[in-house]
Amino acid sequence: MTLPPPQDVDVVLPCLNEAGALPWVLARIPDGWRALVVDNGSTDGSADIARALGATVVHEPRRGFGAACHAGLAAARADIVCFCDCDASLDPSLLVPFVDEIRSGAADLVLGRRRPRTRGAWPAHARAGNLALARMLRRRTGLRLHDLGPLRAARREPLLALGLTDRRSGYPLQMVVRAADEGWRIAEHDVPYLPRTGVSKVTGTWRGTWQAVRDMSRVLQEAPVREGSAR
């Protein structure tokens, strides 16, 4: 059997009970790109909905945001891989200029800086935790980033070569830290942040936010991957 050629871009969408958001998210995947919905144990039929809407479904039984993201990365086949939350808080069509920047060689990793459109889109405790982590990241790497959000793009092979090990909330931060240690050019651009559909599994509560900050703080304590490579 002859397999179809790989798509130019794969979009990894970690998913845990996002039935209400999936139609909106998948309708905004750019033409010609492949949506990889990574079902992380949903009980609301998310996987069936995603499949019916044309997405490729990857099953990851091990719970955790990082576990879902990395399963998607492992399943990706395109040269460029993007990541986006599956809760309708971020529009995946906004990734088009990110991919253009990667493809042109202007950057190695492009991140979205979330800009809430309404007061309730980003709870105060989640924003405070993100700000604290951004400051710690600056001390650790020298990067002057403002957000560690999930909207991002990079090339697949270099991402795999980073050897990411975190399988919980620290995964997005570990990606940035190890990329910085390897001397990657990292860009950040503003993106509108919308109220999510459904209940947040990570930052919807103070407890969830604290757990995420704790996971990410451990990542920041990692030694540089190779001596002298950190910025």
N, C-alpha and C positions, 0 to 999 in steps of 0.2 A: 504494500500500500504506500502510495506517495503522500507524504505529509505536506500540508500547506506551508508556505514560507512564513517565518516568524513575523509578527507585527513589529512596526517600528517602535512603538511605545506600549508598555504594560503599566496599568494603574492598579496598585495594590490597595484594596479596601477592606481593612479588618472589620469584622462584623459579628456582633453579639446582640441578637434580638433587635434588628433594625428594619423590620417589615414595613413600618410606616414611612421610613425615609428612603428606602431603596429605589422606588420609582423615580423620585426627584433626582437622586444622585446619578443613577445610571442613564437617565435621559440627557445628562450634561457631560457625559464622556465624549470627547471629540471623535469625529468620524475617523475610522481607520485604526483607532487605538483599542486595545483589549482591556476589559475590566476583569480583574481577578478578585472576586469576592471571597475572602477567607472566613469561612464560617467557624466561629470559635465556641460552638456548643449551643447555638440558638434553639429555642423551643417555640418560636412563633412562626415558623415556616419561612424564615428569611432565605434559606438556601434554595427552596423551591421557587420563591419569587424571583430571586436573582437569576436562576437558570432560565425561567420562563421569559425574562427580559433580555436574554442573550448574553449574560455574563458567564465567564468560566468560574465554577465554584471549586474552591480548595477547602478541604476539611482539616482543621487543626484541633484535635481533642484537648491538647494541653492548654489550659486557660492562661491568659495573659496577653496584654497588648503586644508586647515584644514577640511572643510566640506566634501570634497571628501575622504580624508584619514580616517576620523572618520566613514563615512558611510561604507567604506570598512571594517574597524575594527568591526563595529557592525554586518556586514553580515558574517564575518569570522566564521568558526566553528572548525578549526584546533587548536591544542594545541599551535603551534608556528605560529606567524604571521610576515611576512616580508613586507617591504615597498620599492618601487622602482619607480623612475620617469618613465613615459611612452613615453619619447621623444628620446630614443635610445642613450642618453648620458651615461647611465650606463647599464652594462650587468647583468641581474638578475641571471645568473648562478654563479656569484661571491658570491652569498648569501649562497652557500653550506657550506663553512667553518664557516660562521656566525652561521648557524643553528646548526652545530655540536658543536660549543662552547656553545650555549644555552642548547642544549640537554644534554651535559655532565655536566652541572652545573658550568662551569668555569666562566660564566658571565650571568648577567640578561638582559643586553641590549648591543648589538653589533652594532657599527656605522662604516660606510665607510668614510675614509678620502680621498676626491677626489684629484687625481693627474693628471692634464691635460696632455694629450698626444700631443696636438698641441697648438700653441700660442692662437688661437682663440676659444679654447674649453671653456675657463672660462674668460669672460671679466674682465678687470682690476677693474671696479667699483664694480662688483659682488664679486670679490675676496677681495677687500678692506672692503666691508661691512661685509663679513663673518669673516674676521680677527678681526674686531672691536667687533663683537658680541661674538666671542670666548674669547676675553679678558674680556669682561663684564661678561660672564658666569663663568670664572675662579674666578673673584672677588665675584660673588654671591654664588658659590657652592664649590669652591676649585678644581673643575675638570680641569685637564690640557689637554683639548681637542683642536684640531686644526681646526675642521670642524663641521658644523651643517647640513651636507648633508642628502639627503633623503634615502639613502641605509641603511637599518637597520633591525634588527630582535630581537624579544622578545616573551615571552609567552603571549597568548591572555588574560587570566583571570587577571593577574597582570596589564596588560596595561589598561584594562577596569576599574580596581580598582583605577587607578590614577585620574579618574574623569576629563579628559581633557575637557576644555571648549572653547579654542580658535578655531575658524573656518576659520581663514585666514592664513597669512604667519607665524604666531607665533606658529602654531601647533607643528612642529618638535622640536622647542626649548622648548616649554612647557613640552613636553614629557621628555626631558633630565633633565630639572630643577626639575620636580616633582619626577622623578626616583631618582635623587641625594638626594632630601629631604627625600626620603624613604630608603636611604641607599643601593640602588641597586649597584651591581658591573657592571661598565660600561667600555667596551673595545672599542678601535678604531684601525682600520686596513686600510692600504693604498689600494685604488682601482683606476684603470685607469679611467679617465674622458674624454669622447669623445665629439666632436662637436655635439650638439643636432640637431635633424631633425625638421625643422620649426622654428617658432619664439617663444622665451620665453615669457610667460605670466607674469612673476614676475621680473626676473633680466635682461631682455633684454635691459632695458633702465635705465638711472640714476634715473628717476622718480619711476620706478617699484622697483628698489633696495632700494631707500629711504623709500618707503612705507613698504617694507618688514622689513627693519631695525626698523622703527617706531613700527610696530606690535610686533616685537620681543623684543624691549626695554620695552614695556608695560609688557610683560611676566616676564622679569627680575625684575620688581618692585613688583611682587607678594610676599607676606609674605610666609614663609615656611608652608607647609601643616599642619605640627604638630610641636609644640614647641620643639626646640632642635634637630630636625631631620636633619637639613641641615649640609652638610659637611663643 
